[in-house]
Amino acid sequence: MPPFSEQTYTPPAAMPQHLIRHASLRQLQVFEAIIRLGSFTRAADELFVTQPTVSMQTKKLADALGLPLFEQVGRQARPTEAGAALYQSCRVIFETLANLEMKVADLKGLKRGRLRLGVITTAKYFAPEVLGEFCKLYPGIEVALKVSNRDRIIERLTANEDDLYIMGQSPNDQLDVEAVPFAPNPLVVMAPRDHPLVGEKNIPISRIAEEFLILREPGSGIRDATMKVFEQLDLRPKVRMELGSNEAIKHAVVGGLGLSVLSLHTLTLEGADGPVAILDVEGFPIMRQWYLVYPKGKELSLVAQAFLEFALEISPRMKEHMKRLWPKLTQCE
């Protein structure tokens, strides 16, 4: 006789009949998003619903619980004691459901399933292509791609919101993670096509320090790697501006506002012969790696494991693509 037949299964004595009847998973999802994101508006944006819908679902949940879930502190709505307790329960419920979803997907094999991938902004230049090739092999896989800055990706990693993360710098100093290198991420010095240094060979870094630089925002891995090169030679770069977008930086470079250091991947679409030129600077490229990152000890779903293995398989092709984009990389091996 099956172990979970009606004759052998006894429901727990504390079965939450009231909440089961009067609350829904959708209401819990809305509430969890409000607390996690710190905003009714951001929760509405993430869930693709209107803010009035978020407010209505939250009110229904509070009515079902019989206690207020938020209290107004100035202009901010903060969780009450009941709200904080409910949030912790929501996290447990959704983690359990995520594990169930993973096991169901594994039972179905790779014919169906879902892959949630979080990537830092620079990885958006190649991650969609990798995902596209992966989905050609497994057309039944549903893919969710979240692109954000490093700080937000680390928040998502801490909360275990995705299956895998693509990062240009392993956060081992902040979190206990597995970080698998799978592709090169060379950083190069970029200049407008008509800059006088274009075409020069072995340009000293001291000469670059005389130019205005456009850098990523503080906390960026690219910025940290760039500043380290100058600091090692006791040089102080002339930082003209800081921007949080690679595309904005490229436009500023083309506009003649200064030079910059960015990942070679940012030139994937326009190529090395576009309006942005790569300078041949001593000490460059800075050879870094792309990493597939996930919490240490996490059991990867069958889909996530397949994607990790697929990324490692196509790594040689990605290296060759980078060499075609800028042949000097061949000399750096």
ABEGO torsion letter per residue (X at the ends): XBAABAAABBBBAABBAAAAAABBAAAAAAAAAAAAAGBAAAAAAAAGBBAAAAAAAAAAAAAAAGBBABBBBEABBBBBAAAAAAAAAAAAAAAAAAAAAAAAAAAAEAABEBBBBBBBAAAAAAAAAAAAAAAAABAABBBBBBBBBAAAAAAAAAAGABABBBBABBAAAABBBBBBBABBBBBBBBBBAABAABGBBGBBAAAAAABBBBBBBBGBAAAAAAAAAAAAAGBBBBBABBBABAAAAAAAAAAGAEBBBBBAAAAAAAEAABABBBBBBBGOBBBBBBBBBBBBGBBBBAAAAAAAAAAAAAAAAAAAAAAAABAAAAAAX
